[in-house]
Amino acid sequence: MTTFAPDSLALNRKLPLWYQVSQSLRASILGRAPHDPLRLPTEDRLAEHYGVSVLTMRQALKELETEGLISRHRRRGTFIEPSARRAAPVRLLGSVDAIVAQQSGERTTVLEHGPAPVPAELAEYFPGLDETTAYRRLRRDGHSGEPTNWAENLVHPELADRIDLADLARWPMTKVLRDAVGVRISRITDTVEARLADPETSRLLQVPLLSPILHYTGVTYDESGRVVDVARIHYRGDRFSFSVTVEAD
């Protein structure tokens, strides 16, 4: 019988091997194609594939079984659960409306807001300013209530007085700035990178410490070229993938 082929993995000896293997196999399962087989290779073959001991492989599989991603049957083998949740794509399609759509449709809680020092790594975006106004929000799946991402927006202070927190509980910051505050947005630059969950992200998103996340940074400019907002969004790595559509001229 044909078995599922997981991605390869370059092991980091500073992290628990079983954890790295479980996260790599988890990502392979959640990102699988619809036609991929559901049966996994044997423990021995998986251990050989990842370059770990059978005991380490068994511990990694136990973690995935606990999550409900796989089921193990004596004499029959190990199988991916057909209902295992597929990753939702973070799509950047080249328009402000696409970004608004990506960030909409979830239950949002405003955690806190107020003046905050400009982080050193973002100082280039706020020349001459020592402080911005920071907004921190947690988003949950509209059906399950499960945390999916948390966002921090650093907004130009002169705009903060015109932002209604009730709007932020309903809409993404981009929409609030454009439609409620009246900012004429000229462009947004996006960066997406893989990171490991720090203690704050682990707590808010209810994921293990050092588990993979997608870290999005969006810099919003008005028509004068001034930065009005820097958004930093931390997406659960098990719920999202990253894709870009590039169209020919």
N, C-alpha and C positions, 0 to 999 in steps of 0.2 A: 504494500500500500504506500502511495506517495505521502511523504511527510512535509510539514511546514519547514521552511528554511529561514531561520532567524538571521538578523544582521550580525556582522562580526563586531568585536569589541576589543579596544586597546585598554588593558587593565592598568589602573593606577594603584600601586602597592600601598599607598597611604590611606586608602579607604577599604572597608570590609569587602572582600571579594564576592561574597554571596549577595551583598546589597547591589554592587555594580552589575552583577550578572542578572539579578532579578529586574533591575530597572531597564537594562538593555533589552531583555526578552520582553518585558512589559511594553516598551515602546514598539518593538517589532509586531507584537500581537495587536496593539491598538491601531497601528498604521498599516495593517495588512490589507491586501487587495481582496475584493469580494470573492474572487475565484480561488484564492489560496486554500490549500488543504487545512483541515482543522486538527489533524493528528500531529503531535510533536514527535521528534526523534526520541530515542530511548535516553535514559539518564546518562549512560556511558557515552553515547554519541554527542549529546549536548555538552558533557564535561570536556570531551575532546575538542569540540568546536570552540569553546570558550577558554580552553587551557587551564582548567581548574580541576580539583578533585571531585569524585562522585559525591562525597559528603557535602562539599560546598554547593554543588549543583542541586542536591536534594533540598538543602536549606532554601535556596533561591526559589525552587519550584513550590515549596511549602508556602512561601510568602505569597506567590501568585494564586495559589489555591485558596488561601485565606481571603484574598480580595475577590474571589469569584471569577477570575479571568480564565482559569483552567479547571478541569476535573480529572481525577486520576482513578483509573479502574484496574484492579488487579487482573493480570494476564492479558488485558486488552490494550493498555497503554494510557498515555496522557493526551488529553484533547483540549483544544481551545473552546471555551464556551461560545456558542454562536451569538449569544446576546451580549457578549463583551462589548462595551461602549467604544465606538469609533471616535477618533479625535476630531474635534470641530476645527475647521481651518481659520487661521487669522489671515484674511485676504486683503491685500493692498492693491487696489485696482486703479489708482491714479486719480481719484476725485475726493473732494471733501465729503460728499454725500456717502461715498462708500465707507469712509472711516466712521461717519455717524452711524451708519447701518450696522457696522461691525460691533460697535460699542452699545447698541441698543438691545432691547428685548430681555433685559435681566433686571432682577430686583436689586435696587441700589440703596445702601445705607451710608449716609454721611457720617464718618467716624469723628472727624475733628476738622477745624479750620482756624486760621489765624496767621499773624505775621510770623515769618520764618527767615533765618539768614539764608542768603544765596549760597548754595553749596559751591565749593571751589571748582568742582568739575563742570559747573554750569555757569560760571561767572562770565564767560564770553558772550552768553545770550542776554545778560542783563547789565550792560556796561553802565557804570556810575551808580548802581543800586547796591545797597547793603542788605536790603530785605525785599522779599516778595510776600505775597499772601498764598499760603499753602492750603490745599484741600485734600483730605484723605478719604477715600470711599472704598467700600467693600461691595462687590457684586456677587449675587447668587443666582443659580439656575432658577428660572421662573417656574419650573415644575417641581423639581426635587428639593429646592432650597439649599443645595450644596454650594459652598463657596467656589467660584470659578476664577476670579482674579481680584486683585486690589490695585487701586490707582492712586497716585499722588500727582496733583497738578500744582505747578508753581506759576501763579498768575501775576501779571504786572499790577502793582498796588493800586494804580488809579482806576482800574477796572473793577476791583473787588467790591467797592461800595454799591455797584450796580448789579451784583450777582445775588439772586434769590436762592437760598438753600433748598427751598421747595422745588425749584426747577432742577437743581442738581440731583435730587432724589428721583427725578423722572427722566432726565435727558443727559446725554454725554456733555462734557464741558465744551466740546467743539460746537455743538448745537446751541448751548446756552450763550456762548460768546457771540455767535453769528446771529441767532434769531431773537434772543432776549436782550442782550446788551447792545447789539447793533454793530459789532466789529466787522469790518470788511476784510475778510480773510483772503490773502493772496495765494498762500501756499502752505503746505505742511511737509516737513521732511521727516522721514521715518527710519528708525534703526531697530532691527530685531536681532537679538543674540541669545544664545543658550547660557544659562547660569545655574547655580545650585542654590536651593532655598536657604536663606539666612534664617535666624531664629524668629524674626518678625513675620516673614513670609510664611514660614512653617506654621506659626500660630494662627495667622489670619486665614490661610487657605486649608488648614487642617491636613497638611501633608508632612511626611517625615523630613527631618532636618537633612539638608544636602541633597534632597531629591531634585530632579531636573525641572526647571521652569523656563518659560519663554519671557524674556525681558524686552519690553517695547519702550522706545523713547520717541516721542513725537514732538517736534518743535513747530509751533504755529506762528506765522508771520502775518501782520496786517499789510494793507496796501502801501504803506510808507516804508515797509521793510523792517519794522520794529517787531521784536519777539514779544508776543502777548501771552503766551502760555507754553510751558514745557511739561508734557505729560510723561510720567513713568509708570507703566502698567506691568504688573507681574501676573502672568498667566500660568495656571496649573499645566505642567507639561503633559499630564495624562489626559487633558481635555482639549488641547489645541495643537494644531500643526500650523506651519507657516507656508503660505504659497503666494506667488506673485504672477500676475498675468501680464505678459508682454505681447502687444499686438504689432504686427507689421504695418508699415506705412501704406 
